[in-house]
Amino acid sequence: MIEVRHLGKRYTNPDGSTLDVLKDVNCTIEKGEVISIIGPSGTGKSTFLRALNLLDPPTSGEILFEGRNILEKGYPINKLRQRMGMVFQSFNLYEHLSIIDNITFAPIKLRGMKREDAEKEALEILHKVGLAEKANAMPSDLSGGQKQRVAIARCLAMHPEVILFDEPTSALDPTMVGEVLSVIRQLAREGMTMLIVTHEMKFARDVSTRIFFMNEGIIYEDGTPQQIFQNPVHSVTKAFVQRIHKLVFEIKDDTFDMLDMHSRMAQFCIKYNIAEKRGNIDKIADMMSGKVLATYKPLTLRLTYSEQDETTALDFMIEGLETSPLQTPETDKNALAEVRNLSKEIIEEQTTRGFRVKVII
Amino acid sequence: MKKQQKFYALCLTAIAIILCSCGGNKQKEIVSEADLPGARIGCNTGSIYEIQLAARSDIKLSTFNCQADCIEALSKGKIDVMLDDDCVMSPESRKRLGIKIAFKGEDGFECGLALRKNDQLLCESLSYFIDSLRKTGELQAIYERWFLCDNPSLLPMPNLGQAPTGKPIVVGEAVNIPPTAFPVEQQWHGFEPELLERFARYAGRPVEIMFIPINGAVAALQSGNIDILAGGVFITDERRQTMLFTSSHFSSYPAYFVKDRSDAENSGFVSHLKQSVYNNLVVENRWRYITDGLLTTIVISVFAILLGSILGAAICWMRMSRRRWLSHTAKIYVDVMRGIPMLVFLMIMFYVVFASTGVGAVTVAVISFAFNFAAYVSEMFRTAIQSVGKGQIEAGLATGFTRVQTFFYIVFPQALRNVMPVYKGEAVSLIKNTSIVGYIAIHDLTRASDMIRSRTFDAFFPLLIITIIYFILTWLLGKLLDSTVSQKNTKK
């Protein structure tokens, strides 16, 4: 139904410098698919979505809707938009109209429906999203979740072929997220084609038929929820879906500022709410870099925390090494024993780059 | 804190009382020329007397816009003596207001009728006519009939027969004072009008008299809006440089007016009020001035607001256009219009821009006020439109509306609601600003009060009436505008 080829969006600053928010996006979207678009902030997810209905027209590439490139001159954009619905993060209900008028507005003005017919249908749709009693209220009377449900109803009144959701629940507090997601779920069950930019991982997993992981202006990875969440191909994808945070230090020689490293690790712990592990992390870092692996320089030290499974790990990578540094006769056994005491597990593994010792805390 | 506030309030009240009492009603007794040094003297702005008195350093001079204001000041004790022409107040008026002439000056002034420098033919004809009346003694007879009469307001104009037809000679009367010249229900009575009507029959052309305040009179003469300027205009050498004068048709003597203390105390407030109503509204159907003026004010205001709003919308569109030349032109227009005072702009439009065209004063006023209004409201519209959230436009576009449809259906209703409070204020301002149209000889509501005031010399009552009327007008307009943006309030 929709085919995207080499889509690019470039912003040019007044001083001549350019920023490519979208670099080379390619994908095909079939009828009935529910695609969640996930990825770190600022990677062009919303830009991509808004390019599809030309709210932010792209600067290069093609978008084919039913075989025809919508970017060519003379294409009836307004007619296209009438077949695509959009739900915004900030709801964007028409503040000066009542709820029922918000919904009947476009059908009456654009599709030429009679008022009575439009209102009848509007009430049915409102009933479907659970807000029939609010038909005569004004948008300012409603809560965020209710407003978003009305926004979805407003879209549905135009009988679109595809609905684009731009972070539909990002502006809602957790108590209201559920009611909106259940409406979207229902639409998915009914076979509506939808593209949803979202941060709700669990929801994306449950509802989507496909997931686009976007990063650095392209669709980094594209697969079923199973593939993306359980067997991601790229480490970047993995880091994102498992919500792994890391802090990396390169210890080149003795002039390395250990105190600075400790203070940054402390900030990291506070940031991710693992302050109780701070003491152990400090001790292990000192033991390993100062005693056990003291002779191995340069040393790359990495502190990681995975939100998904709540594991904290400190790993040490020595480039070019082929055997484990913990098995040699010179190894400081006492220090190593202390480290073992403070940790859950120590993993020694050979990688293409060198040797890695992973201490799980 | 409360104690401190009370103390400050007390201090302020004390200061206010002191300042008020400093105004003082202690009038100096003036009997002769010798009493003048140290006195507070009042006269009209721009009159010959102002020049004379300004040269003296031993008196305190106050100048006033018109006789009525000057007399009011005299009555209230703000000045000790008023210097003006002796014919300014008839004996009846003086008695009614409790004013008498202390003494008269010896040097009189010759008054003439003023014309444009190049209008020699008409001037010669008029001068000849006046001279011939003087030779036969008729001029003196007419003069005495008007000026020696106790109450010239009641004197009827003589029946001179049918007025001639043809292109009228437009006469601008700068005064509204019996017995020199004063309108009585659309017809002008008085010494000068009689003279002019007689001239009309002599010259075979009708004469059309209109009131024009002295400030705008000279400009009106030079620009051709009037042919003759009358109203006890003193003939001076300075004036001869820019205007042509006929032979003098009468002379005026300076008189020093003071308050007559021998009059009895005022009667009760209610009867005073009743007398005010009678004098100001009933006599000579003066209430008609007010209704006619009200109609004029409404007409000018309504059309100016309508035209100004349309123009303002156009300017706003230009200002918000992506084309830089449109945007810059609009910005210049707004800055220039907001920088010129309304009165100055009005006079430029009437006496310069539309000078030689036949466009009527009311039309010029509507156009001028509309241009000014447009400049202010265009900025208000722009702010209101920009205040509507961008998301509203995105929602409209995403649904499939065109840019134009999105504007009219979604942005405009919300912008209208946002702009209404300030727009209302600007519209109300416009209605009040129309009070300056008197300067281009339009008889609006404010001019009506001036006309009544200059006859009855009662400052308070006419002003009170039109204040109330202006307030009602603006209040009604406010209500009307509010009703166009009634909010649908459906709280369940």
HADDOCK unambig.tbl for C-alpha pairs under 7 A between the chains (distance, minus, plus):
assign (segid A and resid 78 and name CA) (segid B and resid 400 and name CA) 4.45 0.50 0.50
assign (segid A and resid 78 and name CA) (segid B and resid 401 and name CA) 6.27 0.50 0.50
assign (segid A and resid 78 and name CA) (segid B and resid 402 and name CA) 6.47 0.50 0.50
assign (segid A and resid 79 and name CA) (segid B and resid 400 and name CA) 6.26 0.50 0.50
assign (segid A and resid 81 and name CA) (segid B and resid 398 and name CA) 5.73 0.50 0.50
assign (segid A and resid 81 and name CA) (segid B and resid 399 and name CA) 5.80 0.50 0.50
assign (segid A and resid 81 and name CA) (segid B and resid 400 and name CA) 4.65 0.50 0.50
assign (segid A and resid 82 and name CA) (segid B and resid 399 and name CA) 5.43 0.50 0.50
assign (segid A and resid 82 and name CA) (segid B and resid 400 and name CA) 4.62 0.50 0.50
assign (segid A and resid 85 and name CA) (segid B and resid 398 and name CA) 6.79 0.50 0.50
assign (segid A and resid 85 and name CA) (segid B and resid 399 and name CA) 6.33 0.50 0.50
assign (segid A and resid 86 and name CA) (segid B and resid 398 and name CA) 6.19 0.50 0.50
assign (segid A and resid 92 and name CA) (segid B and resid 391 and name CA) 5.34 0.50 0.50
assign (segid A and resid 92 and name CA) (segid B and resid 392 and name CA) 5.44 0.50 0.50
assign (segid A and resid 92 and name CA) (segid B and resid 395 and name CA) 6.03 0.50 0.50
assign (segid A and resid 94 and name CA) (segid B and resid 392 and name CA) 6.44 0.50 0.50
assign (segid A and resid 94 and name CA) (segid B and resid 410 and name CA) 6.95 0.50 0.50
assign (segid A and resid 96 and name CA) (segid B and resid 414 and name CA) 6.20 0.50 0.50
assign (segid A and resid 136 and name CA) (segid B and resid 490 and name CA) 6.88 0.50 0.50
assign (segid A and resid 137 and name CA) (segid B and resid 490 and name CA) 6.19 0.50 0.50
assign (segid A and resid 137 and name CA) (segid B and resid 491 and name CA) 6.72 0.50 0.50
